[in-house]
């Protein structure tokens, strides 16, 4: 039993809300957390007062205002930020650093596209839940992170630009099994926001895992370019995986 049950429950609530972009109603949150409604209301009140959670007045959904992000050491974070900036300047797209967490892959750092280019502004702290959309980032995380949960059901995946489909569990398992053999993944299609990601696994000397990604905006009338971006992504991922001074 936790020595600080209220703190433990508060963290559980934040993690559950972080998985749902459109929030959760009290009944859904109570079922998912197994916390009695009376206790849940008290905890939600504290989280709202702290600015960590908000309640939508129109449909009584609770939304996470802030997300828990896995901690990165200062020196390594500086290296990530440096490579993100260089990669964004070189490729002309927004670049991202994702880390695994209990809830899913968390967007922890981002470098904007150079001035004049179309930027992808996924918010820092966004969580790609383990049971959510199976994009390039989620595929690498779930295939390679030892603590990632095994797939337990169907997943959403795009079958054309902006057209999402449901993959049955057997297809999800086969996809992740194949992904174990690869350090990179590419979204073949753009999502409903017109964005697709090229992602590369990075395992640093201390054993921590992260994913470096290029978020590419689909431009009307032009096929997305892959090979030049892959080369740049591979270069920066390889440099990040080296110990400082190598």
C-alpha positions as CSV (number, residue, x, y, z in Angstrom):
1,X,0.0,0.0,0.0
2,X,1.3,3.5,-0.9
3,X,2.6,5.6,2.0
4,X,0.9,8.6,0.3
5,X,-2.3,7.2,-1.3
6,X,-3.7,10.7,-2.2
7,X,-0.5,11.4,-4.2
8,X,-0.6,8.0,-5.9
9,X,-4.2,8.4,-6.8
10,X,-3.6,11.9,-8.1
11,X,-0.8,10.6,-10.4
12,X,-3.1,7.8,-11.7
13,X,-5.8,10.4,-12.5
14,X,-3.3,12.6,-14.4
15,X,-2.0,9.6,-16.4
16,X,-5.5,8.4,-17.3
17,X,-6.6,11.9,-18.4
18,X,-3.4,12.3,-20.4
19,X,-4.4,9.4,-22.6
20,X,-7.6,11.0,-23.7
21,X,-7.3,14.2,-25.7
22,X,-11.1,14.8,-25.3
23,X,-11.1,14.1,-21.6
24,X,-13.1,11.7,-19.4
25,X,-16.4,12.0,-17.6
26,X,-16.6,11.2,-13.9
27,X,-18.2,7.8,-14.4
28,X,-15.5,6.7,-17.0
29,X,-12.7,8.0,-14.8
30,X,-14.1,6.1,-11.8
31,X,-14.3,2.8,-13.7
32,X,-10.8,3.3,-15.2
33,X,-9.1,4.3,-11.9
34,X,-11.1,2.1,-9.5
35,X,-11.3,5.1,-7.2
36,X,-14.6,5.7,-5.4
37,X,-16.5,8.7,-6.8
38,X,-16.5,10.7,-3.6
39,X,-12.7,10.4,-3.3
40,X,-12.4,11.1,-7.0
41,X,-14.3,14.3,-6.7
42,X,-12.1,15.5,-3.8
43,X,-8.9,14.7,-5.7
44,X,-10.2,16.3,-8.9
45,X,-11.0,19.4,-6.9
46,X,-7.4,19.6,-5.6
47,X,-6.0,19.0,-9.1
48,X,-8.3,21.8,-10.6
49,X,-7.2,24.2,-7.9
50,X,-3.5,23.4,-8.7
51,X,-4.2,24.1,-12.4
52,X,-3.3,20.5,-13.4
53,X,-6.9,19.5,-14.5
54,X,-9.8,21.5,-15.9
55,X,-13.5,20.6,-16.2
56,X,-15.5,21.4,-19.3
57,X,-18.8,23.0,-18.3
58,X,-20.7,21.9,-21.4
59,X,-20.4,18.1,-21.0
60,X,-18.7,17.6,-17.6
61,X,-15.5,16.1,-19.0
62,X,-12.3,16.4,-17.1
63,X,-9.2,17.3,-19.1
64,X,-5.5,17.2,-18.2
65,X,-3.9,20.6,-18.4
66,X,-0.4,19.3,-17.8
67,X,1.2,16.0,-18.4
68,X,3.9,14.0,-16.6
69,X,7.1,13.8,-18.7
70,X,9.9,11.4,-18.0
71,X,12.9,13.1,-16.6
72,X,16.1,13.6,-18.7
73,X,19.4,14.5,-17.3
74,X,20.5,18.1,-18.0
75,X,23.5,17.3,-20.1
76,X,21.7,14.8,-22.3
77,X,18.7,17.1,-22.7
78,X,21.1,19.8,-23.9
79,X,22.5,17.3,-26.5
80,X,19.0,16.4,-27.6
81,X,18.0,20.1,-28.0
82,X,21.1,20.7,-30.0
83,X,20.5,17.9,-32.4
84,X,16.8,18.7,-32.7
85,X,17.7,22.3,-33.7
86,X,20.3,21.1,-36.3
87,X,18.0,18.5,-37.7
88,X,15.1,21.0,-38.0
89,X,17.3,23.5,-39.8
90,X,18.7,20.9,-42.1
91,X,15.4,19.2,-43.1
92,X,13.0,22.1,-42.9
93,X,10.5,20.3,-40.7
94,X,9.5,20.3,-37.1
95,X,11.6,17.7,-35.1
96,X,10.6,15.9,-31.9
97,X,12.0,13.8,-29.0
98,X,9.6,11.2,-27.6
99,X,10.2,9.1,-24.4
100,X,8.3,6.0,-23.1
101,X,6.2,6.2,-20.0
102,X,3.6,4.1,-18.3
103,X,0.8,5.9,-20.3
104,X,2.5,5.7,-23.6
105,X,5.0,7.6,-25.7
106,X,5.4,11.2,-24.4
107,X,6.4,14.2,-26.6
108,X,9.1,15.7,-24.4
109,X,11.1,18.1,-26.6
110,X,10.5,19.8,-29.9
111,X,12.4,22.1,-32.4
112,X,10.2,24.2,-34.7
113,X,10.6,24.2,-38.4
114,X,12.7,27.1,-39.8
115,X,10.9,30.4,-40.3
116,X,8.7,30.4,-43.4
117,X,8.1,26.6,-43.3
118,X,5.0,24.9,-42.1
119,X,5.4,23.9,-38.5
120,X,3.8,21.0,-36.6
121,X,2.9,22.2,-33.1
122,X,1.9,19.1,-31.2
123,X,2.0,20.2,-27.6
124,X,4.8,19.2,-25.3
125,X,3.4,16.5,-22.9
126,X,1.2,15.0,-25.6
127,X,0.8,11.2,-24.9
128,X,0.5,8.6,-27.7
129,X,-1.3,6.0,-25.6
130,X,-0.1,2.4,-25.8
131,X,-3.6,1.3,-26.9
132,X,-4.1,4.3,-29.2
133,X,-3.1,5.1,-32.8
134,X,-0.3,2.9,-34.1
135,X,2.0,5.4,-35.8
136,X,5.7,5.3,-36.3
137,X,6.6,6.6,-32.9
138,X,4.2,4.3,-31.0
139,X,5.4,1.3,-33.1
140,X,9.1,1.9,-32.1
141,X,8.2,2.5,-28.5
142,X,6.0,-0.6,-28.1
143,X,8.3,-2.9,-30.0
144,X,11.5,-1.9,-28.2
145,X,10.7,-0.6,-24.7
146,X,10.8,-3.6,-22.3
147,X,8.1,-2.1,-20.0
148,X,5.6,-1.5,-22.8
149,X,2.4,-3.5,-22.4
150,X,1.7,-6.3,-24.9
151,X,-0.9,-5.4,-27.5
152,X,-4.3,-6.4,-26.2
153,X,-6.8,-5.3,-28.9
154,X,-7.3,-3.6,-32.3
155,X,-5.5,-0.3,-33.0
156,X,-6.1,2.6,-35.3
157,X,-3.8,3.1,-38.3
158,X,-4.0,5.3,-41.4
159,X,-4.7,3.5,-44.8
160,X,-4.5,6.6,-46.9
161,X,-3.8,10.3,-46.4
162,X,-6.3,11.4,-43.7
163,X,-8.2,8.1,-43.8
164,X,-8.0,6.0,-40.6
165,X,-8.8,2.3,-40.3
166,X,-8.8,-0.3,-37.6
167,X,-6.2,-3.0,-37.5
168,X,-7.2,-6.3,-35.9
169,X,-5.1,-7.6,-33.0
170,X,-3.4,-10.2,-35.2
171,X,-2.2,-7.6,-37.6
172,X,-1.0,-5.4,-34.7
173,X,1.1,-8.2,-33.3
174,X,2.6,-9.1,-36.6
175,X,3.5,-5.4,-37.2
176,X,5.2,-5.0,-33.8
177,X,7.0,-8.4,-34.2
178,X,8.5,-7.1,-37.5
179,X,9.3,-3.7,-36.0
180,X,11.6,-5.4,-33.4
181,X,14.0,-6.0,-36.3
182,X,14.2,-2.3,-37.3
183,X,15.5,0.8,-35.6
184,X,13.3,3.2,-37.7
185,X,9.7,3.5,-38.7
186,X,7.9,5.7,-41.3
187,X,4.2,6.6,-41.4
188,X,3.3,5.8,-45.1
189,X,0.3,8.2,-44.9
190,X,-0.4,11.6,-43.4
191,X,-2.8,11.7,-40.5
192,X,-6.0,13.8,-40.3
193,X,-3.9,16.9,-39.5
194,X,-1.8,16.4,-42.7
195,X,1.2,15.2,-40.8
196,X,3.3,12.0,-41.0
197,X,6.3,11.1,-39.0
198,X,9.7,9.5,-39.7
199,X,11.0,8.1,-36.5
200,X,14.3,6.5,-35.3
201,X,15.0,4.6,-32.1
202,X,17.8,6.0,-29.9
203,X,19.3,4.0,-27.1
204,X,21.8,6.0,-25.2
205,X,24.8,4.6,-23.3
206,X,22.9,4.5,-19.9
207,X,20.3,2.2,-21.5
208,X,17.5,4.7,-21.7
209,X,15.4,4.7,-24.8
210,X,13.9,7.5,-26.8
211,X,12.6,8.2,-30.3
212,X,13.8,11.0,-32.6
213,X,11.2,12.0,-35.1
214,X,10.7,14.3,-38.1
215,X,7.1,15.6,-38.3
216,X,6.5,16.2,-42.0
217,X,3.5,18.2,-43.3
218,X,1.8,16.9,-46.4
219,X,2.0,19.5,-49.2
220,X,-0.8,19.4,-51.8
221,X,0.4,18.2,-55.2
222,X,3.7,16.8,-53.9
223,X,4.6,13.3,-52.8
224,X,6.2,13.2,-49.4
225,X,10.0,12.8,-49.6
226,X,11.4,10.0,-47.5
227,X,15.0,9.0,-48.4
228,X,16.8,12.4,-47.8
229,X,15.0,12.8,-44.4
230,X,15.9,9.2,-43.5
231,X,19.5,9.9,-44.0
232,X,19.5,13.0,-41.9
233,X,17.4,11.3,-39.2
234,X,19.8,8.3,-39.1
235,X,22.8,10.6,-38.8
236,X,21.5,12.6,-35.8
237,X,20.1,9.4,-34.1
238,X,23.5,7.8,-34.4
239,X,25.3,10.8,-32.9
240,X,22.8,11.0,-30.0
241,X,23.4,7.3,-29.2
242,X,27.1,7.9,-28.8
243,X,28.6,8.8,-25.4
244,X,29.7,12.5,-25.2
245,X,33.2,12.9,-26.7
246,X,32.9,9.8,-28.9
